[in-house]
Amino acid sequence: MKDLRSYFDARTDEMVAQLQRLVEIESPSRDKAAVDALGAVIAGEARALGATVTVDEQSDWGNHVIARWDGSAGKKQLLILCHMDTVWPLGTLAERPVRIEDGYFYGAGSYDMKGGIVIALTALRGLRELKRRPDRPITALFTSDEEIGSRTSRALIEAEARRSELVLVLEPATADGSLKTSRKGTGGFEITATGVAAHAGAAHDEGVNAIEELAHQILAIQAMTDYAKGSTVNVGRVQGGQRTNVVPDRATAWVDLRVSTPKEGQRMLEQFNGLKPRLRGATVEVDGRLSRPPMPRDALMARTFERAAAIAAQVGVTVTEGATGGASDGNFSAALGIPTLDGLGAKGDGGHALHEHVLISSLPERATLLAALLLNW
């Protein structure tokens, strides 16, 4: 399999050019037309590689693209997971154009995760040109809403994962280049305090201040963070009141939750649902859920990584493993007990940050790794 590395190394410039094309098609999650424009390009690329492509149409959000390559009958498929959406609004490219500098590619959405899309398409193209057809069927699923919780794609991801022998997630590597064998689960909560409105001067004693009630709740929520158990809580946005001369009767906080194990997720859910008002006459409403289950490094994950590392060594690629507090669509497949390899995308740094960039030399290396996994799993 040594020829794989030399093949992909020779195509580094092509990968960089393709990455620039994809980055320059801006695709913020909440802009359906923008994400669909990128989806149409990716669908065309997949068809050119011999895939049967279907589009899962969505009315309000971007469509999902499913590309399939046949393999031996009766064998489970290998599933490649990519997302097309980014956190960057339209117009970002005009403010910060793509630039290539000192072996790095800088561009919004390049690291998370258009670099991963380029790696997937290039690996599949390489196997086709080298006439190295994998024995298993291959499905590549390109979703449109990962950055906003995968609400329209989760059922599709889980259905495809259940049909799979292995799920390959082309999310970027960790900052040190490792695959991600542990991810936290994520949740989101909306906490609403309701009080009694009153004139702040003439009838102050008749009011119940919802902002005061919410302040008590915020302190209680922030105190739920337990680093030893791997659970963090962050009140990230607060809204309440209309005017300073009115006792506010409503205030809301939005909260991010991260947990390391399913058991801890259940414990934290119980804590949120157990919140009680502190002020007489106030009420507290909790609305939220654990949106992505944790992806712990369990025995299955350890075996999956060990096998991947052995395959990588055959093509001269060294892989390491690491953990992250972020979640991905790989959390869904791992929670179903399907072998999952995450962080197979580009090396680099700056996901969701102004300095987002890809290490260019990692593109052919990761394409080599992905091709080897598709051939040998």
VEXDREN-2710 file (C-alpha; in Angstrom, 1 decimal):
% VEXDREN-2710
k/r/px/py/pz
1/MET/0.0/0.0/0.0
2/LYS/3.0/2.3/0.0
3/ASP/2.0/3.6/-3.5
4/LEU/-1.0/5.4/-1.8
5/ARG/1.2/7.9/-0.1
6/SER/3.1/8.9/-3.2
7/TYR/-0.1/9.2/-5.2
8/PHE/-1.7/11.6/-2.7
9/ASP/1.5/13.6/-2.1
10/ALA/1.6/14.3/-5.8
11/ARG/-1.8/15.8/-5.6
12/THR/-1.3/18.3/-2.8
13/ASP/-1.7/21.3/-5.1
14/GLU/-5.0/19.9/-6.5
15/MET/-6.3/19.4/-2.9
16/VAL/-5.4/23.0/-2.0
17/ALA/-7.1/24.3/-5.2
18/GLN/-10.2/22.3/-4.4
19/LEU/-10.2/23.5/-0.8
20/GLN/-10.1/27.1/-2.0
21/ARG/-13.1/26.4/-4.3
22/LEU/-15.1/25.0/-1.4
23/VAL/-14.1/27.7/1.1
24/GLU/-15.1/30.4/-1.4
25/ILE/-18.6/28.9/-1.5
26/GLU/-19.7/30.3/1.8
27/SER/-22.2/28.0/3.6
28/PRO/-23.5/29.4/7.0
29/SER/-25.8/26.9/8.6
30/ARG/-28.9/29.1/8.6
31/ASP/-28.7/30.1/5.0
32/LYS/-30.4/27.3/3.0
33/ALA/-29.6/28.7/-0.4
34/ALA/-25.9/29.0/0.5
35/VAL/-25.6/25.5/1.9
36/ASP/-27.5/24.0/-1.0
37/ALA/-25.1/25.7/-3.5
38/LEU/-22.2/23.9/-1.8
39/GLY/-24.2/20.7/-1.7
40/ALA/-24.8/20.9/-5.5
41/VAL/-21.1/21.2/-6.1
42/ILE/-20.3/18.2/-3.8
43/ALA/-23.1/16.1/-5.4
44/GLY/-21.5/16.8/-8.8
45/GLU/-18.1/15.8/-7.6
46/ALA/-19.4/12.6/-6.2
47/ARG/-21.3/11.7/-9.4
48/ALA/-18.1/12.3/-11.4
49/LEU/-16.5/9.6/-9.1
50/GLY/-19.1/7.1/-10.0
51/ALA/-21.5/7.5/-7.1
52/THR/-25.2/7.2/-7.0
53/VAL/-26.3/10.4/-5.4
54/THR/-29.5/11.3/-3.7
55/VAL/-30.5/14.5/-2.1
56/ASP/-32.5/14.5/1.1
57/GLU/-34.6/17.7/0.6
58/GLN/-35.3/20.0/3.5
59/SER/-37.9/22.8/3.5
60/ASP/-36.2/25.2/6.0
61/TRP/-32.6/24.1/6.3
62/GLY/-30.0/23.0/3.8
63/ASN/-30.5/19.7/2.0
64/HIS/-28.4/16.6/2.8
65/VAL/-26.4/14.9/0.1
66/ILE/-25.9/11.1/0.1
67/ALA/-23.4/9.4/-2.2
68/ARG/-23.2/5.6/-2.5
69/TRP/-20.6/3.3/-4.1
70/ASP/-21.5/-0.4/-4.4
71/GLY/-19.5/-3.2/-2.9
72/SER/-19.8/-6.9/-2.3
73/ALA/-23.4/-8.0/-1.7
74/GLY/-24.1/-8.9/1.9
75/LYS/-21.4/-6.8/3.4
76/LYS/-22.0/-3.8/5.7
77/GLN/-21.1/-0.4/4.4
78/LEU/-18.4/2.0/5.5
79/LEU/-19.9/5.4/6.3
80/ILE/-18.1/8.6/5.7
81/LEU/-19.6/11.6/7.6
82/CYS/-19.0/15.2/6.6
83/HIS/-20.9/18.4/7.3
84/MET/-21.1/21.2/4.8
85/ASP/-22.2/24.1/7.0
86/THR/-20.0/26.5/8.8
87/VAL/-20.4/29.0/11.6
88/TRP/-19.3/31.9/9.4
89/PRO/-21.8/34.4/8.0
90/LEU/-22.0/35.4/4.4
91/GLY/-19.4/38.2/3.7
92/THR/-16.7/36.7/5.9
93/LEU/-14.7/35.9/2.8
94/ALA/-14.7/39.6/1.7
95/GLU/-13.4/40.6/5.0
96/ARG/-10.8/37.8/5.3
97/PRO/-9.9/36.4/1.9
98/VAL/-8.2/33.0/1.6
99/ARG/-4.5/33.2/2.0
100/ILE/-1.7/30.6/1.8
101/GLU/1.3/31.3/4.0
102/ASP/4.3/29.2/5.3
103/GLY/2.6/25.9/4.6
104/TYR/-0.8/26.8/6.0
105/PHE/-4.1/27.5/4.3
106/TYR/-6.1/30.2/6.1
107/GLY/-9.8/30.5/5.4
108/ALA/-13.1/30.5/7.2
109/GLY/-14.5/26.9/7.3
110/SER/-11.3/25.4/6.0
111/TYR/-10.4/23.5/9.2
112/ASP/-14.0/22.8/10.3
113/MET/-14.6/21.1/8.0
114/LYS/-14.2/21.7/4.3
115/GLY/-10.7/20.3/4.6
116/GLY/-12.3/17.0/5.6
117/ILE/-14.6/17.1/2.6
118/VAL/-11.6/17.6/0.3
119/ILE/-9.8/14.7/2.0
120/ALA/-12.9/12.4/1.5
121/LEU/-13.4/13.3/-2.2
122/THR/-9.7/13.0/-2.9
123/ALA/-9.3/9.6/-1.2
124/LEU/-12.3/8.3/-3.2
125/ARG/-10.9/9.7/-6.4
126/GLY/-7.5/8.1/-5.7
127/LEU/-8.9/4.7/-5.2
128/ARG/-10.9/5.0/-8.4
129/GLU/-7.9/6.1/-10.4
130/LEU/-5.6/3.5/-8.9
131/LYS/-8.3/0.9/-9.5
132/ARG/-8.2/-0.2/-5.9
133/ARG/-11.9/-0.8/-5.3
134/PRO/-12.9/-1.4/-1.7
135/ASP/-14.7/-4.6/-1.0
136/ARG/-17.4/-3.0/1.2
137/PRO/-20.0/-0.6/0.0
138/ILE/-19.2/3.0/0.8
139/THR/-21.7/5.7/1.6
140/ALA/-20.6/9.4/2.1
141/LEU/-23.1/11.5/3.9
142/PHE/-22.8/15.3/3.6
143/THR/-25.1/17.1/6.1
144/SER/-26.2/20.7/6.3
145/ASP/-26.8/21.4/10.0
146/GLU/-24.1/19.9/12.2
147/GLU/-23.1/23.3/13.6
148/ILE/-26.6/24.0/14.8
149/GLY/-27.3/20.6/16.4
150/SER/-28.0/18.2/13.5
151/ARG/-31.8/18.5/14.1
152/THR/-32.8/17.5/10.6
153/SER/-29.9/15.1/9.9
154/ARG/-29.7/13.1/13.1
155/ALA/-32.3/10.4/12.1
156/LEU/-30.5/10.1/8.7
157/ILE/-27.1/9.8/10.4
158/GLU/-28.3/7.1/12.8
159/ALA/-30.1/5.1/10.1
160/GLU/-26.9/5.0/8.0
161/ALA/-24.8/4.2/11.0
162/ARG/-26.9/1.2/11.8
163/ARG/-26.1/-0.2/8.3
164/SER/-22.4/0.4/8.8
165/GLU/-19.4/-1.7/9.9
166/LEU/-17.4/1.5/10.6
167/VAL/-18.2/5.2/10.7
168/LEU/-15.4/7.6/9.5
169/VAL/-15.9/11.1/10.7
170/LEU/-14.0/13.8/8.7
171/GLU/-14.1/16.4/11.4
172/PRO/-10.7/18.1/11.9
173/ALA/-8.0/16.5/14.1
174/THR/-7.2/17.9/17.6
175/ALA/-4.8/20.8/17.8
176/ASP/-1.9/18.3/18.1
177/GLY/-3.1/16.2/15.1
178/SER/-4.7/13.3/17.0
179/LEU/-7.8/11.4/16.2
180/LYS/-10.6/12.0/18.6
181/THR/-11.5/8.9/20.6
182/SER/-13.4/10.7/23.3
183/ARG/-15.9/13.6/23.0
184/LYS/-18.2/15.1/25.5
185/GLY/-22.0/15.0/25.1
186/THR/-23.7/18.4/24.7
187/GLY/-27.0/19.9/25.8
188/GLY/-28.7/23.2/25.7
189/PHE/-31.2/24.7/28.1
190/GLU/-33.5/27.7/28.3
191/ILE/-34.2/28.9/31.8
192/THR/-37.1/31.3/32.2
193/ALA/-38.0/33.1/35.4
194/THR/-41.4/34.7/35.7
195/GLY/-42.2/37.4/38.3
196/VAL/-44.8/40.1/38.8
197/ALA/-44.5/43.4/37.0
198/ALA/-45.0/46.6/39.0
199/HIS/-44.1/50.3/39.0
200/ALA/-40.5/50.5/40.3
201/GLY/-41.3/53.7/42.3
202/ALA/-45.0/53.7/43.1
203/ALA/-45.5/50.0/43.8
204/HIS/-42.1/48.5/44.2
205/ASP/-43.2/46.2/47.0
206/GLU/-45.9/44.7/44.9
207/GLY/-43.5/43.4/42.2
208/VAL/-41.5/40.2/42.0
209/ASN/-38.3/40.8/40.1
210/ALA/-37.8/38.1/37.5
211/ILE/-34.2/39.2/36.9
212/GLU/-33.4/38.8/40.6
213/GLU/-34.9/35.3/40.5
214/LEU/-32.9/34.5/37.4
215/ALA/-29.7/35.7/39.1
216/HIS/-30.3/33.1/41.9
217/GLN/-30.8/30.5/39.2
218/ILE/-27.7/31.5/37.3
219/LEU/-25.5/31.1/40.4
220/ALA/-27.0/27.7/41.1
221/ILE/-26.5/26.6/37.5
222/GLN/-22.9/27.8/37.3
223/ALA/-22.2/25.9/40.5
224/MET/-23.2/22.6/38.8
225/THR/-19.8/22.5/37.0
226/ASP/-17.8/19.6/38.2
227/TYR/-14.4/19.3/36.6
228/ALA/-13.6/16.0/38.4
229/LYS/-16.7/14.4/36.7
230/GLY/-16.1/16.1/33.4
231/SER/-19.2/18.2/33.5
232/THR/-19.2/21.9/32.6
233/VAL/-22.1/24.4/32.5
234/ASN/-22.0/27.8/30.9
235/VAL/-24.6/30.5/31.1
236/GLY/-23.9/32.2/27.8
237/ARG/-26.7/34.6/27.2
238/VAL/-29.2/36.5/29.4
239/GLN/-32.2/38.6/28.5
240/GLY/-34.7/40.3/30.7
241/GLY/-36.7/43.4/31.5
242/GLN/-37.9/46.3/29.3
243/ARG/-37.4/49.6/31.3
244/THR/-35.5/50.5/34.5
245/ASN/-38.7/52.0/36.0
246/VAL/-40.6/48.7/35.7
247/VAL/-40.1/45.6/37.9
248/PRO/-39.4/43.0/35.3
249/ASP/-41.8/40.0/35.1
250/ARG/-39.8/37.9/32.8
251/ALA/-36.1/37.0/32.3
252/THR/-34.4/34.2/30.4
253/ALA/-31.0/32.6/30.4
254/TRP/-29.5/30.2/27.7
255/VAL/-27.1/27.5/29.0
256/ASP/-24.6/25.2/27.4
257/LEU/-24.0/21.8/29.0
258/ARG/-21.1/19.3/28.4
259/VAL/-20.9/15.9/30.0
260/SER/-18.4/13.0/29.7
261/THR/-20.5/10.0/30.3
262/PRO/-24.2/9.0/29.8
263/LYS/-24.6/8.5/33.5
264/GLU/-23.3/12.0/34.2
265/GLY/-25.6/13.3/31.5
266/GLN/-28.6/11.8/33.3
267/ARG/-27.5/13.3/36.6
268/MET/-27.1/16.8/35.1
269/LEU/-30.5/16.5/33.5
270/GLU/-32.0/15.8/36.9
271/GLN/-30.3/18.8/38.4
272/PHE/-31.6/21.1/35.7
273/ASN/-35.1/19.7/36.0
274/GLY/-34.9/20.1/39.8
275/LEU/-34.4/23.9/39.8
276/LYS/-36.9/25.6/42.1
277/PRO/-37.7/29.4/42.5
278/ARG/-36.1/31.2/45.4
279/LEU/-38.4/34.3/45.6
280/ARG/-42.0/34.1/46.8
281/GLY/-44.3/34.7/43.9
282/ALA/-41.8/33.7/41.2
283/THR/-41.8/30.7/38.9
284/VAL/-39.0/29.0/37.0
285/GLU/-39.4/27.0/33.8
286/VAL/-36.7/24.7/32.4
287/ASP/-36.7/23.8/28.7
288/GLY/-33.8/21.7/27.3
289/ARG/-32.2/18.4/26.6
290/LEU/-29.0/16.5/26.0
291/SER/-28.8/17.1/22.2
292/ARG/-25.7/14.8/21.6
293/PRO/-24.8/11.8/23.7
294/PRO/-21.2/11.5/25.0
295/MET/-18.6/9.5/23.0
296/PRO/-16.5/8.0/25.8
297/ARG/-13.3/6.1/25.2
298/ASP/-14.7/2.7/26.0
299/ALA/-13.4/-0.8/25.1
300/LEU/-14.9/-0.7/21.6
301/MET/-13.3/2.7/20.9
302/ALA/-10.0/1.5/22.1
303/ARG/-10.1/-1.6/19.8
304/THR/-11.2/0.5/16.8
305/PHE/-8.4/3.0/17.3
306/GLU/-5.8/0.2/17.7
307/ARG/-6.9/-1.4/14.4
308/ALA/-6.8/2.0/12.6
309/ALA/-3.3/2.7/14.0
310/ALA/-2.1/-0.7/12.6
311/ILE/-3.6/0.0/9.1
312/ALA/-2.1/3.5/9.2
313/ALA/1.4/2.1/9.9
314/GLN/1.2/0.0/6.8
315/VAL/1.1/3.3/4.7
316/GLY/3.7/5.1/6.8
317/VAL/1.3/7.2/8.7
318/THR/1.5/7.5/12.5
319/VAL/-1.7/8.3/14.4
320/THR/-2.3/9.3/18.0
321/GLU/-5.5/9.8/19.9
322/GLY/-6.9/12.5/22.1
323/ALA/-10.1/13.9/23.7
324/THR/-12.1/17.0/23.2
325/GLY/-14.9/18.8/24.9
326/GLY/-16.6/19.4/21.6
327/ALA/-19.2/17.1/20.1
328/SER/-19.8/15.9/16.5
329/ASP/-22.1/13.7/14.5
330/GLY/-19.8/10.9/15.5
331/ASN/-21.4/11.1/19.0
332/PHE/-24.6/9.7/17.4
333/SER/-23.0/6.6/15.8
334/ALA/-20.8/5.8/18.8
335/ALA/-23.8/5.9/21.1
336/LEU/-25.4/3.2/18.9
337/GLY/-22.4/0.9/19.5
338/ILE/-21.1/1.3/16.0
339/PRO/-17.2/1.5/15.6
340/THR/-16.4/5.1/15.0
341/LEU/-13.2/7.0/14.1
342/ASP/-13.5/10.7/14.5
343/GLY/-11.0/13.5/13.8
344/LEU/-9.9/12.0/10.4
345/GLY/-10.0/15.4/8.8
346/ALA/-7.3/18.0/8.3
347/LYS/-4.7/19.0/10.9
348/GLY/-4.6/22.7/11.8
349/ASP/-6.2/24.9/14.4
350/GLY/-8.6/27.8/14.9
351/GLY/-12.0/26.1/14.4
352/HIS/-14.7/28.8/14.9
353/ALA/-11.9/31.4/15.3
354/LEU/-10.4/34.2/13.2
355/HIS/-7.1/32.4/12.7
356/GLU/-8.7/29.2/11.4
357/HIS/-6.3/27.3/9.2
358/VAL/-5.2/23.9/7.8
359/LEU/-1.8/22.4/7.7
360/ILE/-1.4/21.8/4.0
361/SER/0.9/18.8/4.3
362/SER/-1.8/17.0/6.3
363/LEU/-4.2/16.9/3.4
364/PRO/-2.4/14.2/1.4
365/GLU/-1.4/12.4/4.6
366/ARG/-5.1/12.2/5.7
367/ALA/-6.2/11.2/2.3
368/THR/-3.7/8.3/2.4
369/LEU/-5.0/7.3/5.8
370/LEU/-8.7/7.4/4.7
371/ALA/-8.0/5.4/1.6
372/ALA/-6.1/2.8/3.5
373/LEU/-9.0/2.4/6.0
374/LEU/-11.5/2.1/3.2
375/LEU/-9.4/-0.7/1.6
376/ASN/-8.6/-2.7/4.7
377/TRP/-11.4/-2.5/7.1
END
